[in-house]
Amino acid sequence: MNPLKPPPVTLLDKYRSPEFRALYAATVRVTGGEAAHGRASGIAQSDDGVLTLDLRLPTELGGSGGGTNPEQLFAAGYAASFHGALTLLAAKDQIAIGEAVVEAVVTFGRDPVDGLFILTADIRAYLPGVEKAVAEELVRNTERVCPYAKMARQGVSSVVALALSQNP
């Protein structure tokens, strides 16, 4: 078995083209479960079968808890993506950040614009042992590179459509 290793720094090489070039796509299907409600009792499963999670409404929203929820999943993805980009940039600049921790706080709340719902996301990067000015520049540069940070800042291309058939 091969040991786990980080991706190559060459991922930071610039891509120049007017077209989006997909490198990887993740597909996750959510079904409603016992309460027929994806958020309250759903099951999330990736198309490759590696991810299978019970979704539960958190107690703070009147649910039973006992499973994960969309905010935790988004926070995990955001923190992992930011940590990965941070690590690549640090390696490129030969900055040791072995004890780096990235924490994402995703908050579900009421939208004052339409009265419905909105998310906020905050990232905290902890870089013990790295000089403050160097750490601040590294975090700023990571925000420019991390796809989740870009999505949070610029929005994301999204198509919502009715599927006419189910692909199992």
N, C-alpha and C positions, 0 to 999 in steps of 0.2 A: 504494500500500500504506500502510495506517495504521501510525503508529509505535506500538510497545508502550508501554502505560501501566498504572500500578497501578489496582486497583479503587477505586471511590469510598469515602470514609470513611463514607458513609451505610450501608454494610454493617454498621456497628457499632450502628445503630439497633435498639432492643429489639423483638423479636417477641413478641407476647402472645397465646397461644392454648394450650389444653390438648392440642392435636394437634401431632405432628411435621409439619413442612412441608418436603418434599424440594425442594431447589434444583438439585441435579445428582446424577447417579449414574454411576459409572464401572464398566464391565464389562470384566474381563480373563479370558480363558480360558487355562488351562495344559494342555498335552498332555505326554505322557511322553518323547517323543523316542527316541533310540537305545537307551538303557538302560531304556526304559519306566518312568521314574521322574522325576516332575516336578521334584524338587529336584536330581537328579544330572545330568539331560540334557534337561530340559523346554524347551518353547518357550512364552513368555508373549506373548499378543497381545490388544490392546484391540479392542473391537467396531468402533471407527471406523478401525482399521488404522494409527493414528498410532504406537502402541507395539508393537514387536516385539523381543523380547529372548531370547537364549539363556540359560537357567538352568544353572548348574553348581555342584556341590558344592565349597566352598572346600577348598584343600589342607589347611587346619587340621583339617578333618573327614574327611580321607582321600580327597577328590576330586581331580580333575585341574585345577580352577580354569578359567580361560579364559572365564568368563562371569559374569554377576551372580548374586546369590542373594537369597532373601527378606529377609534382614537388611539388606542394602544398600538394597533397594527401600523397606522400611519406614523406614529411617534417612533416605533421601532425601525421602520424603513428610513425615515428622515435621519435619525441618529446614526444608523449604520452607513447610509450613503455619505453623510457629512464626515464621519470618522474615516471612511475609506478615502475620500478626496483629500482630507487633511493629511493622512498618512502618505499618500502619493506625493503631494506637494512638499511635505517635509523631507521625504526621501530624495526628491529631485534637488532640493536646496541643502541637503546633507545636514538636516536638523534632527537631532535625536529627540523623539517624543514617545519613547517606550511606554510610559505610564499614562498616556493620553486617555481621557474619558470624554465622551460626548453625550450629553443628556438632552432629550427633546421633550418639551412640554406642549402637548396638543390639548387645547381647551375647546369644548363644545359649548356653545352658548346661543343667546338670542341675538339676532341681527337687527340693529336699530333701523336699517333701511327698509326691509320688507316685513319685519316683525316675526320672521320665521327663524331659521337656524344658520349659524356660521361657525367656522373653525378659526382659531388663531394657533400659531405655532411659534414657539421660542426655542432657540438652540443655545446651549451653554457648553462651551468647550473648556475643559480643564487641562492645562499643559504644565504640570509640575516640573520644575527644574529648567524651564525655558524662560529666558529673559523676557520681561513684559513687552517691550517694544517689538521684539522678534515674534512673540506669540500673537500679539495684536495684528501684525501684518500678515502672518500665516492664516489666521482666522478670516481676515478680510479677503484674502486671495482665495481661500477655500469657498467662501460664499459665492464668489464669481464662477467657480468651477463645479460645485456640487449640483447635480441635476434637481434635487429636491429643493435646494435653496433658490435655484433659478425658477422653478415652478412656483414657489411661494411668492417670489418677487414679480415674475412676468406673466404668470398664468400658465395654463397647459392646454395644448391642443386636445380637444375632447369631442367625440361624436357620441350622441345618445340616440339609439334607434331601437325600434321594435324588431325583434328577431322573429322570423316567420317559421323557423323550425329550431329544434333543440339539437345541438351537436353533443352527443354523450361523450 
